[in-house]
Amino acid sequence: MIVRRDPLVIFMSIELMLNAANLAFVAFGHRLGSADGQAVVFFVMAVAAAEVAVAWRSSSPSSACAAASPWTT
């Protein structure tokens, strides 16, 4: 069994699953003639945006490395 623990790959996989759920919500909402699926998608996209912020922060240099940076004061 192959185990990948790269955080970027994990976040991209979660993003892919959230997008699949969004597609299902919109499709079922369209099929049922309801806008509820689109309302749920709005909240799922907010969760995805928060996930991107966490991934971006985790991929940026840590504060210990930032002390050696010439761009910090």
PQR file of N, CA, C, O and H, with PARSE charges and radii, in Angstrom:
ATOM      1  N   MET A   1       0.840  -1.176   0.000 -0.4000 1.5000
ATOM      2  CA  MET A   1       0.000   0.000   0.000 -0.0000 2.0000
ATOM      3  C   MET A   1       0.888   1.243   0.000  0.5500 1.7000
ATOM      4  O   MET A   1       1.836   1.335   0.780 -0.5500 1.4000
ATOM      5  N   ILE A   2       0.585   2.172  -0.855 -0.4000 1.5000
ATOM      6  CA  ILE A   2       1.358   3.410  -0.948 -0.0000 2.0000
ATOM      7  C   ILE A   2       0.691   4.481  -0.089  0.5500 1.7000
ATOM      8  O   ILE A   2      -0.508   4.733  -0.214 -0.5500 1.4000
ATOM      9  H   ILE A   2      -0.186   2.097  -1.488  0.4000 1.0000
ATOM     10  N   VAL A   3       1.470   5.100   0.773 -0.4000 1.5000
ATOM     11  CA  VAL A   3       0.949   6.159   1.634 -0.0000 2.0000
ATOM     12  C   VAL A   3       1.678   7.439   1.276  0.5500 1.7000
ATOM     13  O   VAL A   3       2.906   7.502   1.345 -0.5500 1.4000
ATOM     14  H   VAL A   3       2.444   4.895   0.875  0.4000 1.0000
ATOM     15  N   ARG A   4       0.926   8.460   0.893 -0.4000 1.5000
ATOM     16  CA  ARG A   4       1.510   9.768   0.578 -0.0000 2.0000
ATOM     17  C   ARG A   4       1.057  10.744   1.652  0.5500 1.7000
ATOM     18  O   ARG A   4      -0.138  10.884   1.912 -0.5500 1.4000
ATOM     19  H   ARG A   4      -0.071   8.409   0.836  0.4000 1.0000
ATOM     20  N   ARG A   5       2.003  11.405   2.262 -0.4000 1.5000
ATOM     21  CA  ARG A   5       1.664  12.333   3.330 -0.0000 2.0000
ATOM     22  C   ARG A   5       2.091  13.748   3.016  0.5500 1.7000
ATOM     23  O   ARG A   5       2.272  14.557   3.926 -0.5500 1.4000
ATOM     24  H   ARG A   5       2.974  11.291   2.050  0.4000 1.0000
ATOM     25  N   ASP A   6       2.254  14.058   1.756 -0.4000 1.5000
ATOM     26  CA  ASP A   6       2.589  15.412   1.358 -0.0000 2.0000
ATOM     27  C   ASP A   6       1.366  16.298   1.597  0.5500 1.7000
ATOM     28  O   ASP A   6       0.300  16.025   1.045 -0.5500 1.4000
ATOM     29  H   ASP A   6       2.107  13.401   1.016  0.4000 1.0000
ATOM     30  N   PRO A   7       1.495  17.349   2.405 -0.5600 1.5000
ATOM     31  CA  PRO A   7       0.326  18.179   2.737  0.2800 2.0000
ATOM     32  C   PRO A   7      -0.330  18.809   1.505  0.5500 1.7000
ATOM     33  O   PRO A   7      -1.553  18.935   1.451 -0.5500 1.4000
ATOM     34  N   LEU A   8       0.465  19.199   0.530 -0.4000 1.5000
ATOM     35  CA  LEU A   8      -0.108  19.820  -0.653 -0.0000 2.0000
ATOM     36  C   LEU A   8      -0.994  18.836  -1.413  0.5500 1.7000
ATOM     37  O   LEU A   8      -2.063  19.208  -1.896 -0.5500 1.4000
ATOM     38  H   LEU A   8       1.459  19.096   0.573  0.4000 1.0000
ATOM     39  N   VAL A   9      -0.556  17.593  -1.519 -0.4000 1.5000
ATOM     40  CA  VAL A   9      -1.349  16.575  -2.208 -0.0000 2.0000
ATOM     41  C   VAL A   9      -2.629  16.293  -1.423  0.5500 1.7000
ATOM     42  O   VAL A   9      -3.690  16.090  -2.015 -0.5500 1.4000
ATOM     43  H   VAL A   9       0.312  17.290  -1.127  0.4000 1.0000
ATOM     44  N   ILE A  10      -2.532  16.281  -0.111 -0.4000 1.5000
ATOM     45  CA  ILE A  10      -3.714  16.047   0.723 -0.0000 2.0000
ATOM     46  C   ILE A  10      -4.729  17.168   0.524  0.5500 1.7000
ATOM     47  O   ILE A  10      -5.919  16.903   0.352 -0.5500 1.4000
ATOM     48  H   ILE A  10      -1.670  16.446   0.369  0.4000 1.0000
ATOM     49  N   PHE A  11      -4.267  18.423   0.548 -0.4000 1.5000
ATOM     50  CA  PHE A  11      -5.179  19.544   0.363 -0.0000 2.0000
ATOM     51  C   PHE A  11      -5.789  19.546  -1.035  0.5500 1.7000
ATOM     52  O   PHE A  11      -6.964  19.878  -1.196 -0.5500 1.4000
ATOM     53  H   PHE A  11      -3.301  18.638   0.688  0.4000 1.0000
ATOM     54  N   MET A  12      -5.008  19.180  -2.041 -0.4000 1.5000
ATOM     55  CA  MET A  12      -5.550  19.114  -3.400 -0.0000 2.0000
ATOM     56  C   MET A  12      -6.591  18.002  -3.514  0.5500 1.7000
ATOM     57  O   MET A  12      -7.576  18.152  -4.238 -0.5500 1.4000
ATOM     58  H   MET A  12      -4.054  18.911  -1.910  0.4000 1.0000
ATOM     59  N   SER A  13      -6.385  16.898  -2.814 -0.4000 1.5000
ATOM     60  CA  SER A  13      -7.353  15.810  -2.838 -0.0000 2.0000
ATOM     61  C   SER A  13      -8.658  16.221  -2.161  0.5500 1.7000
ATOM     62  O   SER A  13      -9.744  15.899  -2.644 -0.5500 1.4000
ATOM     63  H   SER A  13      -5.585  16.777  -2.226  0.4000 1.0000
ATOM     64  N   ILE A  14      -8.544  16.926  -1.053 -0.4000 1.5000
ATOM     65  CA  ILE A  14      -9.749  17.417  -0.369 -0.0000 2.0000
ATOM     66  C   ILE A  14     -10.491  18.404  -1.264  0.5500 1.7000
ATOM     67  O   ILE A  14     -11.720  18.383  -1.330 -0.5500 1.4000
ATOM     68  H   ILE A  14      -7.662  17.187  -0.661  0.4000 1.0000
ATOM     69  N   GLU A  15      -9.754  19.258  -1.945 -0.4000 1.5000
ATOM     70  CA  GLU A  15     -10.362  20.224  -2.864 -0.0000 2.0000
ATOM     71  C   GLU A  15     -11.120  19.506  -3.987  0.5500 1.7000
ATOM     72  O   GLU A  15     -12.214  19.924  -4.366 -0.5500 1.4000
ATOM     73  H   GLU A  15      -8.756  19.275  -1.891  0.4000 1.0000
ATOM     74  N   LEU A  16     -10.547  18.447  -4.505 -0.4000 1.5000
ATOM     75  CA  LEU A  16     -11.202  17.666  -5.548 -0.0000 2.0000
ATOM     76  C   LEU A  16     -12.496  17.038  -5.028  0.5500 1.7000
ATOM     77  O   LEU A  16     -13.504  17.025  -5.734 -0.5500 1.4000
ATOM     78  H   LEU A  16      -9.659  18.108  -4.196  0.4000 1.0000
ATOM     79  N   MET A  17     -12.475  16.521  -3.809 -0.4000 1.5000
ATOM     80  CA  MET A  17     -13.685  15.931  -3.234 -0.0000 2.0000
ATOM     81  C   MET A  17     -14.756  16.994  -2.991  0.5500 1.7000
ATOM     82  O   MET A  17     -15.939  16.736  -3.213 -0.5500 1.4000
ATOM     83  H   MET A  17     -11.656  16.531  -3.235  0.4000 1.0000
ATOM     84  N   LEU A  18     -14.358  18.182  -2.540 -0.4000 1.5000
ATOM     85  CA  LEU A  18     -15.334  19.254  -2.339 -0.0000 2.0000
ATOM     86  C   LEU A  18     -15.957  19.687  -3.656  0.5500 1.7000
ATOM     87  O   LEU A  18     -17.154  19.968  -3.710 -0.5500 1.4000
ATOM     88  H   LEU A  18     -13.397  18.392  -2.360  0.4000 1.0000
ATOM     89  N   ASN A  19     -15.164  19.746  -4.718 -0.4000 1.5000
ATOM     90  CA  ASN A  19     -15.699  20.109  -6.029 -0.0000 2.0000
ATOM     91  C   ASN A  19     -16.665  19.043  -6.554  0.5500 1.7000
ATOM     92  O   ASN A  19     -17.655  19.373  -7.207 -0.5500 1.4000
ATOM     93  H   ASN A  19     -14.192  19.518  -4.675  0.4000 1.0000
ATOM     94  N   ALA A  20     -16.387  17.785  -6.276 -0.4000 1.5000
ATOM     95  CA  ALA A  20     -17.310  16.722  -6.678 -0.0000 2.0000
ATOM     96  C   ALA A  20     -18.630  16.841  -5.919  0.5500 1.7000
ATOM     97  O   ALA A  20     -19.700  16.642  -6.495 -0.5500 1.4000
ATOM     98  H   ALA A  20     -15.583  17.517  -5.746  0.4000 1.0000
ATOM     99  N   ALA A  21     -18.555  17.163  -4.642 -0.4000 1.5000
ATOM    100  CA  ALA A  21     -19.777  17.362  -3.854 -0.0000 2.0000
ATOM    101  C   ALA A  21     -20.559  18.569  -4.376  0.5500 1.7000
ATOM    102  O   ALA A  21     -21.788  18.533  -4.432 -0.5500 1.4000
ATOM    103  H   ALA A  21     -17.686  17.325  -4.174  0.4000 1.0000
ATOM    104  N   ASN A  22     -19.852  19.635  -4.756 -0.4000 1.5000
ATOM    105  CA  ASN A  22     -20.521  20.808  -5.324 -0.0000 2.0000
ATOM    106  C   ASN A  22     -21.279  20.441  -6.589  0.5500 1.7000
ATOM    107  O   ASN A  22     -22.428  20.845  -6.769 -0.5500 1.4000
ATOM    108  H   ASN A  22     -18.853  19.663  -4.710  0.4000 1.0000
ATOM    109  N   LEU A  23     -20.651  19.689  -7.452 -0.4000 1.5000
ATOM    110  CA  LEU A  23     -21.293  19.271  -8.703 -0.0000 2.0000
ATOM    111  C   LEU A  23     -22.543  18.450  -8.413  0.5500 1.7000
ATOM    112  O   LEU A  23     -23.571  18.623  -9.069 -0.5500 1.4000
ATOM    113  H   LEU A  23     -19.717  19.361  -7.306  0.4000 1.0000
ATOM    114  N   ALA A  24     -22.456  17.562  -7.435 -0.4000 1.5000
ATOM    115  CA  ALA A  24     -23.617  16.738  -7.077 -0.0000 2.0000
ATOM    116  C   ALA A  24     -24.747  17.604  -6.510  0.5500 1.7000
ATOM    117  O   ALA A  24     -25.913  17.397  -6.849 -0.5500 1.4000
ATOM    118  H   ALA A  24     -21.622  17.422  -6.902  0.4000 1.0000
ATOM    119  N   PHE A  25     -24.411  18.569  -5.652 -0.4000 1.5000
ATOM    120  CA  PHE A  25     -25.442  19.448  -5.085 -0.0000 2.0000
ATOM    121  C   PHE A  25     -26.149  20.245  -6.167  0.5500 1.7000
ATOM    122  O   PHE A  25     -27.375  20.356  -6.154 -0.5500 1.4000
ATOM    123  H   PHE A  25     -23.464  18.737  -5.377  0.4000 1.0000
ATOM    124  N   VAL A  26     -25.390  20.801  -7.103 -0.4000 1.5000
ATOM    125  CA  VAL A  26     -25.997  21.597  -8.173 -0.0000 2.0000
ATOM    126  C   VAL A  26     -26.839  20.710  -9.092  0.5500 1.7000
ATOM    127  O   VAL A  26     -27.929  21.105  -9.503 -0.5500 1.4000
ATOM    128  H   VAL A  26     -24.394  20.710  -7.114  0.4000 1.0000
ATOM    129  N   ALA A  27     -26.341  19.518  -9.414 -0.4000 1.5000
ATOM    130  CA  ALA A  27     -27.081  18.617 -10.295 -0.0000 2.0000
ATOM    131  C   ALA A  27     -28.400  18.170  -9.655  0.5500 1.7000
ATOM    132  O   ALA A  27     -29.441  18.172 -10.312 -0.5500 1.4000
ATOM    133  H   ALA A  27     -25.455  19.196  -9.080  0.4000 1.0000
ATOM    134  N   PHE A  28     -28.356  17.792  -8.385 -0.4000 1.5000
ATOM    135  CA  PHE A  28     -29.588  17.369  -7.716 -0.0000 2.0000
ATOM    136  C   PHE A  28     -30.545  18.543  -7.536  0.5500 1.7000
ATOM    137  O   PHE A  28     -31.758  18.375  -7.663 -0.5500 1.4000
ATOM    138  H   PHE A  28     -27.510  17.791  -7.851  0.4000 1.0000
ATOM    139  N   GLY A  29     -30.020  19.716  -7.243 -0.4000 1.5000
ATOM    140  CA  GLY A  29     -30.867  20.890  -7.123 -0.0000 2.0000
ATOM    141  C   GLY A  29     -31.554  21.223  -8.440  0.5500 1.7000
ATOM    142  O   GLY A  29     -32.732  21.578  -8.462 -0.5500 1.4000
ATOM    143  H   GLY A  29     -29.035  19.853  -7.139  0.4000 1.0000
ATOM    144  N   HIS A  30     -30.815  21.108  -9.534 -0.4000 1.5000
ATOM    145  CA  HIS A  30     -31.398  21.364 -10.856 -0.0000 2.0000
ATOM    146  C   HIS A  30     -32.455  20.317 -11.186  0.5500 1.7000
ATOM    147  O   HIS A  30     -33.521  20.636 -11.713 -0.5500 1.4000
ATOM    148  H   HIS A  30     -29.857  20.820  -9.516  0.4000 1.0000
ATOM    149  N   ARG A  31     -32.149  19.076 -10.871 -0.4000 1.5000
ATOM    150  CA  ARG A  31     -33.089  17.981 -11.173 -0.0000 2.0000
ATOM    151  C   ARG A  31     -34.376  18.130 -10.376  0.5500 1.7000
ATOM    152  O   ARG A  31     -35.459  17.835 -10.883 -0.5500 1.4000
ATOM    153  H   ARG A  31     -31.283  18.816 -10.443  0.4000 1.0000
ATOM    154  N   LEU A  32     -34.266  18.587  -9.129 -0.4000 1.5000
ATOM    155  CA  LEU A  32     -35.442  18.728  -8.274 -0.0000 2.0000
ATOM    156  C   LEU A  32     -36.112  20.091  -8.421  0.5500 1.7000
ATOM    157  O   LEU A  32     -37.172  20.325  -7.840 -0.5500 1.4000
ATOM    158  H   LEU A  32     -33.387  18.826  -8.717  0.4000 1.0000
ATOM    159  N   GLY A  33     -35.503  20.989  -9.193 -0.4000 1.5000
ATOM    160  CA  GLY A  33     -36.093  22.309  -9.391 -0.0000 2.0000
ATOM    161  C   GLY A  33     -35.981  23.194  -8.165  0.5500 1.7000
ATOM    162  O   GLY A  33     -36.864  24.011  -7.904 -0.5500 1.4000
ATOM    163  H   GLY A  33     -34.643  20.798  -9.665  0.4000 1.0000
ATOM    164  N   SER A  34     -34.908  23.038  -7.416 -0.4000 1.5000
ATOM    165  CA  SER A  34     -34.728  23.793  -6.178 -0.0000 2.0000
ATOM    166  C   SER A  34     -33.377  24.505  -6.205  0.5500 1.7000
ATOM    167  O   SER A  34     -32.416  24.020  -6.803 -0.5500 1.4000
ATOM    168  H   SER A  34     -34.191  22.374  -7.628  0.4000 1.0000
ATOM    169  N   ALA A  35     -33.324  25.656  -5.551 -0.4000 1.5000
ATOM    170  CA  ALA A  35     -32.066  26.401  -5.468 -0.0000 2.0000
ATOM    171  C   ALA A  35     -31.295  26.061  -4.202  0.5500 1.7000
ATOM    172  O   ALA A  35     -30.262  26.669  -3.924 -0.5500 1.4000
ATOM    173  H   ALA A  35     -34.105  26.049  -5.066  0.4000 1.0000
ATOM    174  N   ASP A  36     -31.785  25.100  -3.437 -0.4000 1.5000
ATOM    175  CA  ASP A  36     -31.109  24.732  -2.185 -0.0000 2.0000
ATOM    176  C   ASP A  36     -29.708  24.188  -2.442  0.5500 1.7000
ATOM    177  O   ASP A  36     -28.798  24.431  -1.649 -0.5500 1.4000
ATOM    178  H   ASP A  36     -32.624  24.606  -3.664  0.4000 1.0000
ATOM    179  N   GLY A  37     -29.522  23.458  -3.532 -0.4000 1.5000
ATOM    180  CA  GLY A  37     -28.201  22.917  -3.851 -0.0000 2.0000
ATOM    181  C   GLY A  37     -27.183  24.014  -4.077  0.5500 1.7000
ATOM    182  O   GLY A  37     -26.028  23.891  -3.670 -0.5500 1.4000
ATOM    183  H   GLY A  37     -30.261  23.260  -4.176  0.4000 1.0000
ATOM    184  N   GLN A  38     -27.609  25.093  -4.728 -0.4000 1.5000
ATOM    185  CA  GLN A  38     -26.695  26.206  -4.963 -0.0000 2.0000
ATOM    186  C   GLN A  38     -26.361  26.940  -3.672  0.5500 1.7000
ATOM    187  O   GLN A  38     -25.256  27.462  -3.521 -0.5500 1.4000
ATOM    188  H   GLN A  38     -28.548  25.193  -5.059  0.4000 1.0000
ATOM    189  N   ALA A  39     -27.306  26.981  -2.746 -0.4000 1.5000
ATOM    190  CA  ALA A  39     -27.042  27.614  -1.452 -0.0000 2.0000
ATOM    191  C   ALA A  39     -26.007  26.810  -0.666  0.5500 1.7000
ATOM    192  O   ALA A  39     -25.136  27.384  -0.012 -0.5500 1.4000
ATOM    193  H   ALA A  39     -28.203  26.557  -2.869  0.4000 1.0000
ATOM    194  N   VAL A  40     -26.104  25.493  -0.731 -0.4000 1.5000
ATOM    195  CA  VAL A  40     -25.130  24.641  -0.043 -0.0000 2.0000
ATOM    196  C   VAL A  40     -23.759  24.797  -0.684  0.5500 1.7000
ATOM    197  O   VAL A  40     -22.744  24.802   0.013 -0.5500 1.4000
ATOM    198  H   VAL A  40     -26.812  25.027  -1.262  0.4000 1.0000
ATOM    199  N   VAL A  41     -23.724  24.923  -2.008 -0.4000 1.5000
ATOM    200  CA  VAL A  41     -22.457  25.086  -2.720 -0.0000 2.0000
ATOM    201  C   VAL A  41     -21.743  26.352  -2.252  0.5500 1.7000
ATOM    202  O   VAL A  41     -20.517  26.370  -2.142 -0.5500 1.4000
ATOM    203  H   VAL A  41     -24.549  24.919  -2.574  0.4000 1.0000
ATOM    204  N   PHE A  42     -22.502  27.404  -1.979 -0.4000 1.5000
ATOM    205  CA  PHE A  42     -21.902  28.643  -1.480 -0.0000 2.0000
ATOM    206  C   PHE A  42     -21.123  28.390  -0.189  0.5500 1.7000
ATOM    207  O   PHE A  42     -20.009  28.889  -0.032 -0.5500 1.4000
ATOM    208  H   PHE A  42     -23.498  27.390  -2.068  0.4000 1.0000
ATOM    209  N   PHE A  43     -21.695  27.628   0.724 -0.4000 1.5000
ATOM    210  CA  PHE A  43     -21.013  27.339   1.982 -0.0000 2.0000
ATOM    211  C   PHE A  43     -19.847  26.381   1.789  0.5500 1.7000
ATOM    212  O   PHE A  43     -18.827  26.508   2.467 -0.5500 1.4000
ATOM    213  H   PHE A  43     -22.600  27.223   0.596  0.4000 1.0000
ATOM    214  N   VAL A  44     -19.980  25.422   0.877 -0.4000 1.5000
ATOM    215  CA  VAL A  44     -18.868  24.510   0.594 -0.0000 2.0000
ATOM    216  C   VAL A  44     -17.701  25.280  -0.005  0.5500 1.7000
ATOM    217  O   VAL A  44     -16.545  24.982   0.295 -0.5500 1.4000
ATOM    218  H   VAL A  44     -20.809  25.318   0.326  0.4000 1.0000
ATOM    219  N   MET A  45     -17.992  26.271  -0.851 -0.4000 1.5000
ATOM    220  CA  MET A  45     -16.919  27.086  -1.420 -0.0000 2.0000
ATOM    221  C   MET A  45     -16.233  27.927  -0.353  0.5500 1.7000
ATOM    222  O   MET A  45     -15.031  28.176  -0.443 -0.5500 1.4000
ATOM    223  H   MET A  45     -18.931  26.513  -1.095  0.4000 1.0000
ATOM    224  N   ALA A  46     -16.977  28.367   0.651 -0.4000 1.5000
ATOM    225  CA  ALA A  46     -16.363  29.096   1.763 -0.0000 2.0000
ATOM    226  C   ALA A  46     -15.404  28.188   2.534  0.5500 1.7000
ATOM    227  O   ALA A  46     -14.329  28.625   2.945 -0.5500 1.4000
ATOM    228  H   ALA A  46     -17.953  28.164   0.723  0.4000 1.0000
ATOM    229  N   VAL A  47     -15.788  26.940   2.728 -0.4000 1.5000
ATOM    230  CA  VAL A  47     -14.899  25.975   3.392 -0.0000 2.0000
ATOM    231  C   VAL A  47     -13.664  25.728   2.532  0.5500 1.7000
ATOM    232  O   VAL A  47     -12.556  25.626   3.057 -0.5500 1.4000
ATOM    233  H   VAL A  47     -16.661  26.585   2.395  0.4000 1.0000
ATOM    234  N   ALA A  48     -13.845  25.630   1.220 -0.4000 1.5000
ATOM    235  CA  ALA A  48     -12.713  25.420   0.318 -0.0000 2.0000
ATOM    236  C   ALA A  48     -11.759  26.617   0.343  0.5500 1.7000
ATOM    237  O   ALA A  48     -10.543  26.441   0.280 -0.5500 1.4000
ATOM    238  H   ALA A  48     -14.746  25.713   0.793  0.4000 1.0000
ATOM    239  N   ALA A  49     -12.305  27.825   0.435 -0.4000 1.5000
ATOM    240  CA  ALA A  49     -11.452  29.012   0.502 -0.0000 2.0000
ATOM    241  C   ALA A  49     -10.656  29.029   1.803  0.5500 1.7000
ATOM    242  O   ALA A  49      -9.488  29.417   1.811 -0.5500 1.4000
ATOM    243  H   ALA A  49     -13.294  27.968   0.486  0.4000 1.0000
ATOM    244  N   ALA A  50     -11.280  28.613   2.897 -0.4000 1.5000
ATOM    245  CA  ALA A  50     -10.554  28.525   4.167 -0.0000 2.0000
ATOM    246  C   ALA A  50      -9.462  27.464   4.086  0.5500 1.7000
ATOM    247  O   ALA A  50      -8.380  27.634   4.648 -0.5500 1.4000
ATOM    248  H   ALA A  50     -12.229  28.298   2.891  0.4000 1.0000
ATOM    249  N   GLU A  51      -9.747  26.382   3.393 -0.4000 1.5000
ATOM    250  CA  GLU A  51      -8.745  25.326   3.219 -0.0000 2.0000
ATOM    251  C   GLU A  51      -7.552  25.834   2.417  0.5500 1.7000
ATOM    252  O   GLU A  51      -6.406  25.515   2.734 -0.5500 1.4000
ATOM    253  H   GLU A  51     -10.626  26.244   2.937  0.4000 1.0000
ATOM    254  N   VAL A  52      -7.818  26.613   1.391 -0.4000 1.5000
ATOM    255  CA  VAL A  52      -6.727  27.182   0.589 -0.0000 2.0000
ATOM    256  C   VAL A  52      -5.885  28.115   1.442  0.5500 1.7000
ATOM    257  O   VAL A  52      -4.661  28.133   1.310 -0.5500 1.4000
ATOM    258  H   VAL A  52      -8.749  26.872   1.134  0.4000 1.0000
ATOM    259  N   ALA A  53      -6.518  28.888   2.314 -0.4000 1.5000
ATOM    260  CA  ALA A  53      -5.768  29.781   3.189 -0.0000 2.0000
ATOM    261  C   ALA A  53      -4.863  28.991   4.132  0.5500 1.7000
ATOM    262  O   ALA A  53      -3.722  29.381   4.380 -0.5500 1.4000
ATOM    263  H   ALA A  53      -7.512  28.874   2.421  0.4000 1.0000
ATOM    264  N   VAL A  54      -5.371  27.896   4.646 -0.4000 1.5000
ATOM    265  CA  VAL A  54      -4.559  27.051   5.532 -0.0000 2.0000
ATOM    266  C   VAL A  54      -3.408  26.424   4.754  0.5500 1.7000
ATOM    267  O   VAL A  54      -2.278  26.381   5.242 -0.5500 1.4000
ATOM    268  H   VAL A  54      -6.297  27.579   4.445  0.4000 1.0000
ATOM    269  N   ALA A  55      -3.687  25.939   3.549 -0.4000 1.5000
ATOM    270  CA  ALA A  55      -2.630  25.331   2.735 -0.0000 2.0000
ATOM    271  C   ALA A  55      -1.578  26.357   2.356  0.5500 1.7000
ATOM    272  O   ALA A  55      -0.384  26.058   2.356 -0.5500 1.4000
ATOM    273  H   ALA A  55      -4.605  25.974   3.153  0.4000 1.0000
ATOM    274  N   TRP A  56      -2.017  27.561   2.033 -0.4000 1.5000
ATOM    275  CA  TRP A  56      -1.079  28.619   1.665 -0.0000 2.0000
ATOM    276  C   TRP A  56      -0.192  28.983   2.848  0.5500 1.7000
ATOM    277  O   TRP A  56       1.011  29.188   2.687 -0.5500 1.4000
ATOM    278  H   TRP A  56      -2.987  27.803   2.032  0.4000 1.0000
ATOM    279  N   ARG A  57      -0.783  29.062   4.030 -0.4000 1.5000
ATOM    280  CA  ARG A  57      -0.012  29.395   5.226 -0.0000 2.0000
ATOM    281  C   ARG A  57       0.957  28.269   5.580  0.5500 1.7000
ATOM    282  O   ARG A  57       2.081  28.529   6.010 -0.5500 1.4000
ATOM    283  H   ARG A  57      -1.760  28.894   4.161  0.4000 1.0000
ATOM    284  N   SER A  58       0.527  27.020   5.401 -0.4000 1.5000
ATOM    285  CA  SER A  58       1.402  25.909   5.759 -0.0000 2.0000
ATOM    286  C   SER A  58       2.540  25.742   4.761  0.5500 1.7000
ATOM    287  O   SER A  58       3.576  25.167   5.094 -0.5500 1.4000
ATOM    288  H   SER A  58      -0.386  26.809   5.052  0.4000 1.0000
ATOM    289  N   SER A  59       2.355  26.243   3.533 -0.4000 1.5000
ATOM    290  CA  SER A  59       3.420  26.106   2.546 -0.0000 2.0000
ATOM    291  C   SER A  59       4.381  27.290   2.556  0.5500 1.7000
ATOM    292  O   SER A  59       5.443  27.229   1.937 -0.5500 1.4000
ATOM    293  H   SER A  59       1.513  26.711   3.263  0.4000 1.0000
ATOM    294  N   SER A  60       4.017  28.373   3.258 -0.4000 1.5000
ATOM    295  CA  SER A  60       4.908  29.530   3.326 -0.0000 2.0000
ATOM    296  C   SER A  60       6.018  29.265   4.338  0.5500 1.7000
ATOM    297  O   SER A  60       5.882  28.386   5.189 -0.5500 1.4000
ATOM    298  H   SER A  60       3.154  28.423   3.761  0.4000 1.0000
ATOM    299  N   PRO A  61       7.103  30.011   4.252 -0.5600 1.5000
ATOM    300  CA  PRO A  61       8.202  29.785   5.199  0.2800 2.0000
ATOM    301  C   PRO A  61       7.755  30.025   6.637  0.5500 1.7000
ATOM    302  O   PRO A  61       6.918  30.886   6.908 -0.5500 1.4000
ATOM    303  N   SER A  62       8.316  29.266   7.530 -0.4000 1.5000
ATOM    304  CA  SER A  62       7.942  29.419   8.933 -0.0000 2.0000
ATOM    305  C   SER A  62       8.536  30.698   9.498  0.5500 1.7000
ATOM    306  O   SER A  62       9.415  31.311   8.893 -0.5500 1.4000
ATOM    307  H   SER A  62       8.996  28.567   7.310  0.4000 1.0000
ATOM    308  N   SER A  63       8.047  31.087  10.657 -0.4000 1.5000
ATOM    309  CA  SER A  63       8.513  32.334  11.258 -0.0000 2.0000
ATOM    310  C   SER A  63       9.982  32.227  11.671  0.5500 1.7000
ATOM    311  O   SER A  63      10.672  33.244  11.739 -0.5500 1.4000
ATOM    312  H   SER A  63       7.332  30.589  11.148  0.4000 1.0000
ATOM    313  N   ALA A  64      10.476  31.009  11.950 -0.4000 1.5000
ATOM    314  CA  ALA A  64      11.878  30.844  12.323 -0.0000 2.0000
ATOM    315  C   ALA A  64      12.788  31.156  11.135  0.5500 1.7000
ATOM    316  O   ALA A  64      13.863  31.731  11.305 -0.5500 1.4000
ATOM    317  H   ALA A  64       9.915  30.183  11.895  0.4000 1.0000
ATOM    318  N   CYS A  65      12.356  30.776   9.942 -0.4000 1.5000
ATOM    319  CA  CYS A  65      13.146  31.067   8.750 -0.0000 2.0000
ATOM    320  C   CYS A  65      12.995  32.520   8.331  0.5500 1.7000
ATOM    321  O   CYS A  65      13.886  33.087   7.698 -0.5500 1.4000
ATOM    322  H   CYS A  65      11.483  30.309   9.804  0.4000 1.0000
ATOM    323  N   ALA A  66      11.861  33.122   8.688 -0.4000 1.5000
ATOM    324  CA  ALA A  66      11.621  34.505   8.294 -0.0000 2.0000
ATOM    325  C   ALA A  66      12.563  35.465   9.030  0.5500 1.7000
ATOM    326  O   ALA A  66      12.824  36.567   8.548 -0.5500 1.4000
ATOM    327  H   ALA A  66      11.138  32.662   9.203  0.4000 1.0000
ATOM    328  N   ALA A  67      13.073  35.050  10.197 -0.4000 1.5000
ATOM    329  CA  ALA A  67      13.976  35.919  10.947 -0.0000 2.0000
ATOM    330  C   ALA A  67      15.284  36.140  10.185  0.5500 1.7000
ATOM    331  O   ALA A  67      15.928  37.176  10.350 -0.5500 1.4000
ATOM    332  H   ALA A  67      12.861  34.155  10.589  0.4000 1.0000
ATOM    333  N   ALA A  68      15.675  35.182   9.362 -0.4000 1.5000
ATOM    334  CA  ALA A  68      16.905  35.317   8.596 -0.0000 2.0000
ATOM    335  C   ALA A  68      16.683  36.031   7.267  0.5500 1.7000
ATOM    336  O   ALA A  68      17.637  36.288   6.532 -0.5500 1.4000
ATOM    337  H   ALA A  68      15.152  34.340   9.229  0.4000 1.0000
ATOM    338  N   SER A  69      15.432  36.350   6.958 -0.4000 1.5000
ATOM    339  CA  SER A  69      15.109  36.979   5.683 -0.0000 2.0000
ATOM    340  C   SER A  69      15.497  38.465   5.698  0.5500 1.7000
ATOM    341  O   SER A  69      15.287  39.143   6.704 -0.5500 1.4000
ATOM    342  H   SER A  69      14.658  36.141   7.555  0.4000 1.0000
ATOM    343  N   PRO A  70      16.050  38.969   4.615 -0.5600 1.5000
ATOM    344  CA  PRO A  70      16.400  40.398   4.583  0.2800 2.0000
ATOM    345  C   PRO A  70      15.167  41.293   4.450  0.5500 1.7000
ATOM    346  O   PRO A  70      15.273  42.512   4.590 -0.5500 1.4000
ATOM    347  N   TRP A  71      14.005  40.706   4.182 -0.4000 1.5000
ATOM    348  CA  TRP A  71      12.788  41.498   3.984 -0.0000 2.0000
ATOM    349  C   TRP A  71      12.064  41.778   5.288  0.5500 1.7000
ATOM    350  O   TRP A  71      11.131  42.581   5.303 -0.5500 1.4000
ATOM    351  H   TRP A  71      13.919  39.716   4.068  0.4000 1.0000
ATOM    352  N   THR A  72      12.459  41.146   6.379 -0.4000 1.5000
ATOM    353  CA  THR A  72      11.818  41.412   7.653 -0.0000 2.0000
ATOM    354  C   THR A  72      12.549  42.523   8.386  0.5500 1.7000
ATOM    355  O   THR A  72      13.743  42.736   8.171 -0.5500 1.4000
ATOM    356  H   THR A  72      13.217  40.493   6.367  0.4000 1.0000
ATOM    357  N   THR A  73      11.848  43.218   9.236 -0.4000 1.5000
ATOM    358  CA  THR A  73      12.474  44.307  10.002 -0.0000 2.0000
ATOM    359  C   THR A  73      12.737  43.906  11.416  0.5500 1.7000
ATOM    360  O   THR A  73      13.259  44.701  12.197 -0.5500 1.4000
ATOM    361  H   THR A  73      10.879  43.045   9.411  0.4000 1.0000
TER
END
